[in-house]
Amino acid sequence: MNEILDYLKIHGECHDTRIAEATGIPLTKARLHLAELAAKGDVMSCLSIRFVDGKKTEGTSYRIAGFVVKSKPGAKSKRVNLKLS
């Protein structure tokens, strides 16, 4: 399960199929581990439906609970403060 947590820390929110593929864990086993992590409150889950080339695929997206991926280096957009009168 540490592999899954490490992957999510690096890549942020990911679909369960992508997590299984990237970590080399079979999808059914990855889903069991992810369900355990969600039950413990280590990860957040969200049911998702995606359409890829017109085909409907259902799955679950996961991210680490309370974890925000650090922004990448580079130019950031400037915020404009508007004062309302």
PyMOL commands that place a pseudoatom at each C-alpha (Angstrom):
pseudoatom trace, name=CA, resn=MET, resi=1, chain=A, elem=C, hetatm=0, pos=[0.000, 0.000, 0.000]
pseudoatom trace, name=CA, resn=ASN, resi=2, chain=A, elem=C, hetatm=0, pos=[2.982, 2.280, 0.473]
pseudoatom trace, name=CA, resn=GLU, resi=3, chain=A, elem=C, hetatm=0, pos=[3.599, 2.122, -3.285]
pseudoatom trace, name=CA, resn=ILE, resi=4, chain=A, elem=C, hetatm=0, pos=[0.121, 3.492, -3.892]
pseudoatom trace, name=CA, resn=LEU, resi=5, chain=A, elem=C, hetatm=0, pos=[0.548, 6.293, -1.354]
pseudoatom trace, name=CA, resn=ASP, resi=6, chain=A, elem=C, hetatm=0, pos=[3.937, 7.242, -2.804]
pseudoatom trace, name=CA, resn=TYR, resi=7, chain=A, elem=C, hetatm=0, pos=[2.479, 7.299, -6.325]
pseudoatom trace, name=CA, resn=LEU, resi=8, chain=A, elem=C, hetatm=0, pos=[-0.400, 9.533, -5.239]
pseudoatom trace, name=CA, resn=LYS, resi=9, chain=A, elem=C, hetatm=0, pos=[1.984, 11.905, -3.415]
pseudoatom trace, name=CA, resn=ILE, resi=10, chain=A, elem=C, hetatm=0, pos=[3.942, 12.399, -6.632]
pseudoatom trace, name=CA, resn=HIS, resi=11, chain=A, elem=C, hetatm=0, pos=[1.131, 12.451, -9.184]
pseudoatom trace, name=CA, resn=GLY, resi=12, chain=A, elem=C, hetatm=0, pos=[-1.830, 13.809, -7.226]
pseudoatom trace, name=CA, resn=GLU, resi=13, chain=A, elem=C, hetatm=0, pos=[-5.337, 12.650, -8.105]
pseudoatom trace, name=CA, resn=CYS, resi=14, chain=A, elem=C, hetatm=0, pos=[-5.399, 9.566, -10.325]
pseudoatom trace, name=CA, resn=HIS, resi=15, chain=A, elem=C, hetatm=0, pos=[-7.857, 7.009, -11.652]
pseudoatom trace, name=CA, resn=ASP, resi=16, chain=A, elem=C, hetatm=0, pos=[-7.673, 3.510, -10.159]
pseudoatom trace, name=CA, resn=THR, resi=17, chain=A, elem=C, hetatm=0, pos=[-6.701, 1.929, -13.481]
pseudoatom trace, name=CA, resn=ARG, resi=18, chain=A, elem=C, hetatm=0, pos=[-3.763, 4.327, -13.857]
pseudoatom trace, name=CA, resn=ILE, resi=19, chain=A, elem=C, hetatm=0, pos=[-2.594, 3.635, -10.298]
pseudoatom trace, name=CA, resn=ALA, resi=20, chain=A, elem=C, hetatm=0, pos=[-2.695, -0.132, -10.870]
pseudoatom trace, name=CA, resn=GLU, resi=21, chain=A, elem=C, hetatm=0, pos=[-0.849, 0.163, -14.179]
pseudoatom trace, name=CA, resn=ALA, resi=22, chain=A, elem=C, hetatm=0, pos=[1.850, 2.477, -12.829]
pseudoatom trace, name=CA, resn=THR, resi=23, chain=A, elem=C, hetatm=0, pos=[2.528, 0.473, -9.672]
pseudoatom trace, name=CA, resn=GLY, resi=24, chain=A, elem=C, hetatm=0, pos=[2.374, -2.916, -11.380]
pseudoatom trace, name=CA, resn=ILE, resi=25, chain=A, elem=C, hetatm=0, pos=[-0.333, -4.175, -9.034]
pseudoatom trace, name=CA, resn=PRO, resi=26, chain=A, elem=C, hetatm=0, pos=[-3.274, -6.102, -10.561]
pseudoatom trace, name=CA, resn=LEU, resi=27, chain=A, elem=C, hetatm=0, pos=[-6.379, -3.890, -10.771]
pseudoatom trace, name=CA, resn=THR, resi=28, chain=A, elem=C, hetatm=0, pos=[-8.494, -6.018, -8.412]
pseudoatom trace, name=CA, resn=LYS, resi=29, chain=A, elem=C, hetatm=0, pos=[-5.753, -6.038, -5.772]
pseudoatom trace, name=CA, resn=ALA, resi=30, chain=A, elem=C, hetatm=0, pos=[-5.146, -2.289, -6.212]
pseudoatom trace, name=CA, resn=ARG, resi=31, chain=A, elem=C, hetatm=0, pos=[-8.854, -1.608, -5.713]
pseudoatom trace, name=CA, resn=LEU, resi=32, chain=A, elem=C, hetatm=0, pos=[-8.812, -3.657, -2.490]
pseudoatom trace, name=CA, resn=HIS, resi=33, chain=A, elem=C, hetatm=0, pos=[-5.796, -1.722, -1.179]
pseudoatom trace, name=CA, resn=LEU, resi=34, chain=A, elem=C, hetatm=0, pos=[-7.387, 1.592, -2.184]
pseudoatom trace, name=CA, resn=ALA, resi=35, chain=A, elem=C, hetatm=0, pos=[-10.638, 0.637, -0.421]
pseudoatom trace, name=CA, resn=GLU, resi=36, chain=A, elem=C, hetatm=0, pos=[-8.669, -0.145, 2.752]
pseudoatom trace, name=CA, resn=LEU, resi=37, chain=A, elem=C, hetatm=0, pos=[-6.826, 3.174, 2.522]
pseudoatom trace, name=CA, resn=ALA, resi=38, chain=A, elem=C, hetatm=0, pos=[-10.130, 5.011, 1.997]
pseudoatom trace, name=CA, resn=ALA, resi=39, chain=A, elem=C, hetatm=0, pos=[-11.691, 3.242, 5.003]
pseudoatom trace, name=CA, resn=LYS, resi=40, chain=A, elem=C, hetatm=0, pos=[-8.751, 4.362, 7.170]
pseudoatom trace, name=CA, resn=GLY, resi=41, chain=A, elem=C, hetatm=0, pos=[-9.090, 7.937, 5.870]
pseudoatom trace, name=CA, resn=ASP, resi=42, chain=A, elem=C, hetatm=0, pos=[-5.683, 8.007, 4.186]
pseudoatom trace, name=CA, resn=VAL, resi=43, chain=A, elem=C, hetatm=0, pos=[-7.130, 8.653, 0.720]
pseudoatom trace, name=CA, resn=MET, resi=44, chain=A, elem=C, hetatm=0, pos=[-10.253, 10.316, -0.648]
pseudoatom trace, name=CA, resn=SER, resi=45, chain=A, elem=C, hetatm=0, pos=[-12.241, 8.631, -3.389]
pseudoatom trace, name=CA, resn=CYS, resi=46, chain=A, elem=C, hetatm=0, pos=[-14.664, 9.872, -6.012]
pseudoatom trace, name=CA, resn=LEU, resi=47, chain=A, elem=C, hetatm=0, pos=[-16.679, 7.769, -8.447]
pseudoatom trace, name=CA, resn=SER, resi=48, chain=A, elem=C, hetatm=0, pos=[-16.042, 8.893, -12.012]
pseudoatom trace, name=CA, resn=ILE, resi=49, chain=A, elem=C, hetatm=0, pos=[-17.403, 8.202, -15.469]
pseudoatom trace, name=CA, resn=ARG, resi=50, chain=A, elem=C, hetatm=0, pos=[-15.192, 9.032, -18.431]
pseudoatom trace, name=CA, resn=PHE, resi=51, chain=A, elem=C, hetatm=0, pos=[-15.793, 8.845, -22.133]
pseudoatom trace, name=CA, resn=VAL, resi=52, chain=A, elem=C, hetatm=0, pos=[-12.750, 7.841, -24.166]
pseudoatom trace, name=CA, resn=ASP, resi=53, chain=A, elem=C, hetatm=0, pos=[-13.302, 7.679, -27.930]
pseudoatom trace, name=CA, resn=GLY, resi=54, chain=A, elem=C, hetatm=0, pos=[-17.046, 7.461, -27.307]
pseudoatom trace, name=CA, resn=LYS, resi=55, chain=A, elem=C, hetatm=0, pos=[-16.712, 4.521, -24.896]
pseudoatom trace, name=CA, resn=LYS, resi=56, chain=A, elem=C, hetatm=0, pos=[-18.020, 4.894, -21.361]
pseudoatom trace, name=CA, resn=THR, resi=57, chain=A, elem=C, hetatm=0, pos=[-15.560, 3.814, -18.664]
pseudoatom trace, name=CA, resn=GLU, resi=58, chain=A, elem=C, hetatm=0, pos=[-16.447, 3.800, -14.994]
pseudoatom trace, name=CA, resn=GLY, resi=59, chain=A, elem=C, hetatm=0, pos=[-13.966, 3.819, -12.166]
pseudoatom trace, name=CA, resn=THR, resi=60, chain=A, elem=C, hetatm=0, pos=[-12.839, 5.694, -9.127]
pseudoatom trace, name=CA, resn=SER, resi=61, chain=A, elem=C, hetatm=0, pos=[-10.410, 8.586, -8.739]
pseudoatom trace, name=CA, resn=TYR, resi=62, chain=A, elem=C, hetatm=0, pos=[-8.244, 8.762, -5.639]
pseudoatom trace, name=CA, resn=ARG, resi=63, chain=A, elem=C, hetatm=0, pos=[-6.086, 11.358, -3.938]
pseudoatom trace, name=CA, resn=ILE, resi=64, chain=A, elem=C, hetatm=0, pos=[-4.344, 11.565, -0.602]
pseudoatom trace, name=CA, resn=ALA, resi=65, chain=A, elem=C, hetatm=0, pos=[-6.606, 13.077, 2.046]
pseudoatom trace, name=CA, resn=GLY, resi=66, chain=A, elem=C, hetatm=0, pos=[-5.511, 16.540, 3.116]
pseudoatom trace, name=CA, resn=PHE, resi=67, chain=A, elem=C, hetatm=0, pos=[-2.534, 16.607, 0.745]
pseudoatom trace, name=CA, resn=VAL, resi=68, chain=A, elem=C, hetatm=0, pos=[-1.973, 19.356, -1.814]
pseudoatom trace, name=CA, resn=VAL, resi=69, chain=A, elem=C, hetatm=0, pos=[0.509, 18.740, -4.619]
pseudoatom trace, name=CA, resn=LYS, resi=70, chain=A, elem=C, hetatm=0, pos=[3.196, 21.424, -4.671]
pseudoatom trace, name=CA, resn=SER, resi=71, chain=A, elem=C, hetatm=0, pos=[3.022, 23.796, -7.610]
pseudoatom trace, name=CA, resn=LYS, resi=72, chain=A, elem=C, hetatm=0, pos=[5.610, 23.406, -10.313]
pseudoatom trace, name=CA, resn=PRO, resi=73, chain=A, elem=C, hetatm=0, pos=[8.324, 26.045, -10.766]
pseudoatom trace, name=CA, resn=GLY, resi=74, chain=A, elem=C, hetatm=0, pos=[7.798, 28.720, -13.352]
pseudoatom trace, name=CA, resn=ALA, resi=75, chain=A, elem=C, hetatm=0, pos=[5.825, 31.862, -13.968]
pseudoatom trace, name=CA, resn=LYS, resi=76, chain=A, elem=C, hetatm=0, pos=[2.636, 32.180, -11.976]
pseudoatom trace, name=CA, resn=SER, resi=77, chain=A, elem=C, hetatm=0, pos=[-0.391, 34.192, -12.942]
pseudoatom trace, name=CA, resn=LYS, resi=78, chain=A, elem=C, hetatm=0, pos=[-0.706, 37.480, -11.125]
pseudoatom trace, name=CA, resn=ARG, resi=79, chain=A, elem=C, hetatm=0, pos=[-3.725, 38.040, -8.941]
pseudoatom trace, name=CA, resn=VAL, resi=80, chain=A, elem=C, hetatm=0, pos=[-5.629, 41.237, -9.383]
pseudoatom trace, name=CA, resn=ASN, resi=81, chain=A, elem=C, hetatm=0, pos=[-7.241, 42.726, -6.311]
pseudoatom trace, name=CA, resn=LEU, resi=82, chain=A, elem=C, hetatm=0, pos=[-10.449, 44.489, -7.190]
pseudoatom trace, name=CA, resn=LYS, resi=83, chain=A, elem=C, hetatm=0, pos=[-11.789, 46.944, -4.672]
pseudoatom trace, name=CA, resn=LEU, resi=84, chain=A, elem=C, hetatm=0, pos=[-15.531, 47.277, -4.623]
pseudoatom trace, name=CA, resn=SER, resi=85, chain=A, elem=C, hetatm=0, pos=[-16.831, 50.691, -3.668]
for i in range(1, 85): cmd.bond("trace and resi %d" % i, "trace and resi %d" % (i + 1))
show_as sticks, trace
zoom trace
